[in-house]
Amino acid sequence: MVDKWMVETALSERYPFYTRANVGEVFPDPVAPMTFSFAFLNDGVLGGAEVGFREAYYRIGVMTPDEVEDSNVFLGVAGGYAYLNAAALRMLGHRAPGMTAQDIDDSFFGDAPGVPPFVPKEGDDRPELTEKIGETFGWVLTTPDLPDVLAQEVAANQLRADRPDLAAMTDRELLDYNWNLLDSHFATLFTEHIFVSFLATLPIGIITAVCAAVGQPTNTLKLLAGLGDVESAAPSLAMWDLGREVANSPALVGLFDVGLAGLDARLRANSDADVASFVAKFDSFLFAYGARGPNEWEVRSPTWETDPDLALAAIDRMRLAPAEAAPILNNEAMAAEREQLGAQIAELLAEDPETQGQFMAALHSATVFMPGRERTKTNNIKLVHECRMALREFGRRQVGAGHFPHLNSYGMLTKEEQYQYLDSPAGWHQTLVDREAHYKEVSALQEPFLFVGDPGSFEDYPRRDAVTIQPLAAGETLAGIPGCPGKGRGIARVITDSHDPSALEPGDILIAPITDPSWTPLFVPAGGVVVDVGAPLSHAIIVSRELGIPCVVSATDATKRIPDGALIEVDGDTGVVTVIELP
């Protein structure tokens, strides 16, 4: 049994309440040393993600630098896993006008047990910061666009267009290229991501409050759907078009019917005109969206560019769906309903011009900040991917030389260790083998969802496969957070690996543990989606609203409690999942 993780941060004494909520979607697995170095901490220097949280809080007006300790505060690594500092995040709710710390808790935890009550401390009340946050909120409700985010998108795309000939670079040049990219851009891009993400909650809160006040609480979700220009939904829409290409070509159908393993290679070896046309379009897709994939913030993970069969697996499911399931049709219908509902509710507020004006401003702000949140995330992912491609070339060479056990073993070295290895590669092979075994062992343990002060030791963590959970019976329900409105009824398909979604048929209800971009294309052929984890601004919710798929997130242990093959109903308005009939 391991007793210490490879990389750890000190935990905050002033803000001692940590949680896996939200960050568990970004870092579902233990944090590897390479990612730790650029995101969390490197040789005593704060990583870009920690810096990003701080700078975003300063920009919004939530905190001042004198309130933050020298060591990591917002992001910690304990027991191998990344944690968010919920106590520090509560300051936004406590200090923002019209909000409370409970609002932050509700968005992160819902009705999860064990959440400690918020007790203000001396110095927590800062009227001057409340005023500054109010000014920031005023900007959120009036800005027509986010030019900095769009400029960063252009720059991120240019990195891909200007990718150097990695094979021609020396090992040291590859490492220098990687770290120069991260040191120059990551903190800036991550700051923008956190800044926009937090501010996206403001229009949502206003719309939610107004809908409740006029007696239409379930219409909140409909007013946040079909926004358009959501960067993270774009790959699914492009995949749908590729799926139609397959469905309409006997030659492509024949190649896909053979199976997913080696599909990309079979396509490229085929000389049929339809196949060649598809491959050309697929290559354009990979150029634009190849950075996406499972656990994409982690530089060790594969992506659609490094493993094209991952993307083809989703296209394979889409090609089986009927043409009338086209996501653009759902998007257009939801956009039209959003416009109609917005006008109706605004009319109800005609006698209260101030509230009406705020409501209309919030509707527009949602179309700016919710897509903006996804765009800022994508900008970060594109940067990380360019680093990944350089490091994979480095790793490929080290495997060939017999120094690395795996191509992605570079992820098991910190920045400092990567350069130490470069100077003296002998002897590292066994260290990397041991670290991979260490990683696998910790991955099998169930980390605590939240803790105050002390997360406990590895010896206290149960094994994931040892946790027994009673499955639901016919007629029983599971409650989560409503994501996308509408009801879906179909056969539950518990898919735990996005690499192989072959059990999912059109109209089935996808039951998934998490929904990073390797999962969300599978929403398209599904009749509904239920996810173990998630929050009101999670990737799954935003994408499902663009695709028009009934969705429930934060349905705790759904992948264990919902029997595979059962007939179930997903209510995206209430967040309730009902087992209708057992298989």
Secondary structure, 3 states (H helix, E strand, C coil): CCCCCCCCCCCCCCCCEEECCCHHHHCCCCCCHHHHHHHCEECCEECHHHHHHHHHHHHHCCCCHHHCCCCCCCEEEECCEEEEEHHHHHHHHHHCCCCCHHHHHHHHHCCCCCCCCCCCCCCCCCHHHHHHHHHHHHHHCCCCCCHHHHHHHHHHHHHHHCCCCHHHCCHHHHHHHHHHHHHHHHHHHHHHHHHHHHHCHHHHHHHHHHHHHCCCCCHHHHCCCCCCCCHHHHHHHHHHHHHHHHHCCHHHHHHHHHCCCCHHHHHHHCCCHHHHHHHHHHHHHHHHHCCCCCCCCCCCCCCCCCCHHHHHHHHHHHCCCCHHHCHHHHHHHHHHHHHHHHHHHHHHCCCCHHHHHHHHHHHHHHHHHHHHHHHHHHHHHHHHHHHHHHHHHHHHHHHHCCCCCCHHHHHHCCHHHHHHHHHCCCCHHHHHHHHHHHHHHHHCECCCCEEECCCCCHHHCCEHHHCCCCCCCCCCEEECEEEECCEEEEEEEECCCCCCCCCCCCCCEEEECCCCCCCHHHHCCCCEEEECCCCCCCHHHHHHHHHCCCEEECCCCHHHHCCCCCEEEEECCCCEEEEEECC
